[in-house]
Amino acid sequence: MNTIAENVQAVRARIAQAAARAGRDPAGVRLVAASKMNGPDRVREAVLAGVDACGENRVQEFLEKNGANAYAGSPVHFIGHLQKNKVRFVVGAVDLIHSVDSVELMERIHRQAQALGVVQDVLLEVNIAGEASKSGVSPQDLPVLLEAAASFPGLRVKGLMAIPPMEEKTGENRRYFAGMRQLSVDIRQKKYDNVSMTELSMGMSGDFEEAVEEGATLVRLGTAIFGPRNYGKQEGPRDGFVG
């Protein structure tokens, strides 16, 4: 069984190869370790192995690991569904929130950020495949959030995030990744206030190479770094975040 450091090295090589196929600089792709269900010691291993950020899906896990100083030396991203009543635990405590999907959530983040005297960087989550089981705004409704950003100086919209369906065959998600890239390009051309399309968060352990080839700047990998998760009697994967 490979160590976390060996897994990170292998993933880096695959990212570099995918970037080369697309004529991209691999330095433009950041590796986020999706550390759900991995304790502080394993998170520290990933940080020491050189991941670019740690990503947490659940507020309680984030609080516990943050309290144990697990993320020392690494930025922390919140990549799971964020409930409005838990915004106060995340704003100002993480570097980037990937999963903003409503004007109401934007407003709650803005208010908390202003109360703390900070500006919170966020991504807008797009339900690119229109799956009823997943969070995210539809591509058609995305302009409502983009236009609202100007009213919320407590946050900065830095780009988009998506979780396409689980692939049954390699390559099936490429069309969704390409669609996200095109959305990003179109939004950049429209020049919304308080919106920059510098980040495109997409791709997990099963499909990150396709995502890199289609323009991802952030890939969120769990299994490829930490190995398979053992859910046992615990709650199973929610909202498509299996890493």
JORA-V893614 format. One record per residue. N is the residue number from 0. RES is the residue in one letter. OMEGA is omega in degrees with one decimal (* if undefined). Layout:
n: (N	N)
res: (RES	RES)
omega: (OMEGA	OMEGA)
//
This chain:
n: (0	1	2	3	4	5	6	7	8	9	10	11	12	13	14	15	16	17	18	19	20	21	22	23	24	25	26	27	28	29	30	31	32	33	34	35	36	37	38	39	40	41	42	43	44	45	46	47	48	49	50	51	52	53	54	55	56	57	58	59	60	61	62	63	64	65	66	67	68	69	70	71	72	73	74	75	76	77	78	79	80	81	82	83	84	85	86	87	88	89	90	91	92	93	94	95	96	97	98	99	100	101	102	103	104	105	106	107	108	109	110	111	112	113	114	115	116	117	118	119	120	121	122	123	124	125	126	127	128	129	130	131	132	133	134	135	136	137	138	139	140	141	142	143	144	145	146	147	148	149	150	151	152	153	154	155	156	157	158	159	160	161	162	163	164	165	166	167	168	169	170	171	172	173	174	175	176	177	178	179	180	181	182	183	184	185	186	187	188	189	190	191	192	193	194	195	196	197	198	199	200	201	202	203	204	205	206	207	208	209	210	211	212	213	214	215	216	217	218	219	220	221	222	223	224	225	226	227	228	229	230	231	232	233	234	235	236	237	238	239	240	241	242)
res: (M	N	T	I	A	E	N	V	Q	A	V	R	A	R	I	A	Q	A	A	A	R	A	G	R	D	P	A	G	V	R	L	V	A	A	S	K	M	N	G	P	D	R	V	R	E	A	V	L	A	G	V	D	A	C	G	E	N	R	V	Q	E	F	L	E	K	N	G	A	N	A	Y	A	G	S	P	V	H	F	I	G	H	L	Q	K	N	K	V	R	F	V	V	G	A	V	D	L	I	H	S	V	D	S	V	E	L	M	E	R	I	H	R	Q	A	Q	A	L	G	V	V	Q	D	V	L	L	E	V	N	I	A	G	E	A	S	K	S	G	V	S	P	Q	D	L	P	V	L	L	E	A	A	A	S	F	P	G	L	R	V	K	G	L	M	A	I	P	P	M	E	E	K	T	G	E	N	R	R	Y	F	A	G	M	R	Q	L	S	V	D	I	R	Q	K	K	Y	D	N	V	S	M	T	E	L	S	M	G	M	S	G	D	F	E	E	A	V	E	E	G	A	T	L	V	R	L	G	T	A	I	F	G	P	R	N	Y	G	K	Q	E	G	P	R	D	G	F	V	G)
omega: (-177.6	173.6	176.7	179.5	177.9	178.5	178.7	178.7	-179.8	178.4	177.9	180.0	179.9	175.8	-179.5	179.2	179.0	178.3	179.7	178.2	-178.5	-178.2	-178.8	171.5	-179.3	177.3	178.2	179.4	179.2	-176.1	178.4	178.2	179.2	-164.6	177.0	176.9	172.8	-174.1	-176.7	-178.0	179.9	175.3	178.0	176.5	179.8	178.1	178.8	179.3	172.5	173.5	-176.5	178.2	171.5	-179.0	178.5	179.8	-170.8	-176.4	-177.6	177.6	178.4	-178.4	-179.2	-178.2	177.3	177.4	177.7	178.3	-175.9	-172.9	-174.7	-179.7	-177.9	168.2	177.4	176.6	171.4	-171.2	180.0	176.7	-177.0	176.3	-175.9	-178.3	177.9	-179.3	-174.7	-179.7	-170.8	-177.2	-179.7	-179.2	177.6	-178.0	-176.4	172.6	-174.2	-158.3	179.0	-172.2	177.1	176.2	179.6	178.1	175.9	-179.3	179.9	177.8	178.9	-178.1	180.0	179.3	179.5	177.6	-179.5	-177.4	179.7	170.9	-175.0	174.9	-177.5	168.3	175.7	-178.5	-178.9	174.9	-168.3	-179.3	178.2	-178.5	-177.9	-176.1	-174.3	174.6	178.0	178.4	177.6	176.3	-178.7	-178.5	-178.7	179.4	178.5	178.8	-179.9	179.4	-179.0	-175.2	-178.9	-177.8	-173.8	-178.9	176.6	176.6	173.8	175.5	-174.4	-179.0	-173.1	173.9	176.6	174.0	177.3	179.1	172.8	-179.4	169.0	176.7	179.0	177.2	-176.3	-176.6	-177.4	-178.6	178.0	177.6	177.5	177.0	177.0	178.2	-179.7	175.0	-179.5	179.3	-178.8	-179.6	179.5	-178.9	-178.1	172.3	174.4	175.9	177.7	179.0	171.0	-178.3	179.3	-176.5	175.7	-175.0	-179.5	-179.8	176.2	-169.2	-175.9	-172.8	-172.7	-179.9	175.0	-179.6	178.1	179.7	-178.7	170.3	179.3	171.6	177.6	172.8	-172.3	-172.6	176.1	-176.4	-177.5	179.1	-172.1	-173.7	-177.5	176.9	176.2	-176.2	179.4	179.5	-179.1	179.0	-178.6	-178.9	-179.8	169.5	175.0	-176.3	176.8	176.0	*)
//
